Amino acid sequence: MRDLDEQAVEAAVAGGSVLACGGGGWVPHGYLVGRTAVAYGTPRLASLDEVDPEALVVTVTAIGAPAAEAWEMRPRDYVRALQLLIDQLDEPVVATMTAQNGSSTTCNGWLQSAVLGTLVLDAAGDGRAHPTGKMGSIGLTALEGYTTVQSAAGGNRAQGRYLECVARGTVAACANTLRAAAVESGGFIAAARNPVRADYVREHGAVGAISLALGVGEAMLGAQQRGADAVIDAICERLDGRVLARGLVADLALRTEGGFDIGALRVGELDVGFVNEYLSVDAGGERLATFPDVLTTLSLETGLPVSIADIREGDRVAVLHADKANIPLGASVLDPSVYPEVERMLERPLAAYALA
């Protein structure tokens, strides 16, 4: 077990921001949730070897479009979402895991651990951030006969949009329901979903994902005093990654539609496509990188990640790529059925490259 403290929050937000791949929440929100958790109590990170294989594990996350402007999620909303799910179950939840790494999502489950006593499992639905709940559902979308329970809480109080909901059914149907709830709440909502046994997570989850984010973050923080290039080099070394290009952001197109941020941008000869997160990089008619590879933009001024919600034309960035073989992946990113929905929004092929 590892007690998670203020230093762990700093590392989780930094490393999570790289693995956010342009999405994955927001840096200030990650600090808010993480610091609230360690101020309230002592969240504990547990490996799968430290948890009973039959222990019940629930995925905790946030759902919506990072560039939406009316969202409101308070720390207590994360706790409330998990409590709503616990109330539907016949046995205790021993641990939670995040759906994905990200600027704020790497800290998912920390507040619940501090308040409710659940463990933070060193695993995730995916080692990097992804646009849909189905992509982080650790193979449950394709698991015949599996019925999920999913819950959500949050919303813009000033606009009267706070809501709570519980859905029971297939993973796909419930994921779509919670996505609609996120839109109604103002753009983003805290969620808990998909109860499974720890042994299932061992076989189908991205095991070690939180330790990976913490390690990347610690390397970044250790390099910061030496400047932006040192931070970028530290990230590349930790992920065995490379910089595809350095230059100015141009031709930025972004629209928020149906709870997703959709669009593309250019850096030099690179054409980078995104749906909530960076998903593809093309140049000269050739595909250079595809989800679930790690793809992110790093500021040439600081070396730190720049999210899709914050990036602007004229920003000086490096485009980082790390092969999917270098990070833990959940089973759902290898499921062909999760790709068509995202391919339609992106208007580019993914599965043919991702599953090759």
C-alpha positions, 0 to 999 in steps of 0.5 A: 500500500502507498499512502497518497500525499501532496507530493503524489498529487503533484506527480499525478497531475503532471504525469496524468496530463501527459497521458491525458493526450489533450483531454482527460480533464483539467489541471486545476480540477486535478489539483482541487480533487487531489488536494481536497482528498489528501487534506481530508484524509489519507487515500491509499493506493493498492496493487492488485496483489494487495486486494482479494481477487473476489473484491468488488471494484468500481470504475470512477470517472468524469464524463463530458466535453473538456471545452464545455463552458457551463460544467460544474463538478464539486469534489463531493459530487464524486463521492455522491456518485459512488454512494449512489452506486453503492446503494444499488449493490448487495456487497461492499465496494472494496476499491475504485479505479479510474477509467483513464489517466488524465490531468484530473482523472488520475486522481479519480478515486482519491477523494472517495478513498479519503471519505469512504475508505475505499482503496485506490486500485493501481489500474485503469480502464486505459493507460491513456485518456480516451473519448468514450466510456465504452473505450474504458469499459475493460472489455465489458461492452463485449461481455455477453450477459453482463449488466452494469449499473452506472450512476452520476452526480453534478451540474451547474447549480447557478443554472439549476442543472444539478442532477443525479441519475442511476442507470442499469442495463448494457454498458453501451446503453448506460454509457450513452445515458450518462453522456446525455446526463453530462450534456444536461448538467452543463457539459461534465458530470462525475460518475461511478460504474461497472462493478466487477471483481478484482480478478477481472480487472487483473485480466482486462484492465490497464494494470499499473496505470497509476504508478505509470502516471506517478513515475512520469510526473516525478520525472517531469518535476525533477527536470523542471528546473533545467527548462522545457527541453529537459522536461520534454526529454524526461517524458520521452525517456520515461515513455520511450517516446519521441517528438514528431515535430516542433512548431506553431499550432495552425488551422485549429478547428474545434466544435463541441457537439453531443458532449464531445470536443471534435476537430483537428490542428496542424503543427508543421506538416503534421495533421492531428485529429481529435475527439476529446483527445488526440487520436491520429497524426498524419503527414503527407498522406501517411498515418504516423500514429493512432490511438491508443498510442500516446499523443500529446502537445507539449509547450516549448516554453515550459515542456508541460502538456497543453490541452485541446481546451487551452491550445491556441493558434500560434502556440509553440508546441512539440507533438509527442508520440509514444507507442501503445506498447509502452503503456498498459492498455485496457481490453476495450481499446482492442474491441473493434465495436468501440471504434465506429462511433468515434471514427464517424466523429473524427472522419478518419479511420482508427481501427484499421491502424489501432488493431493492426 
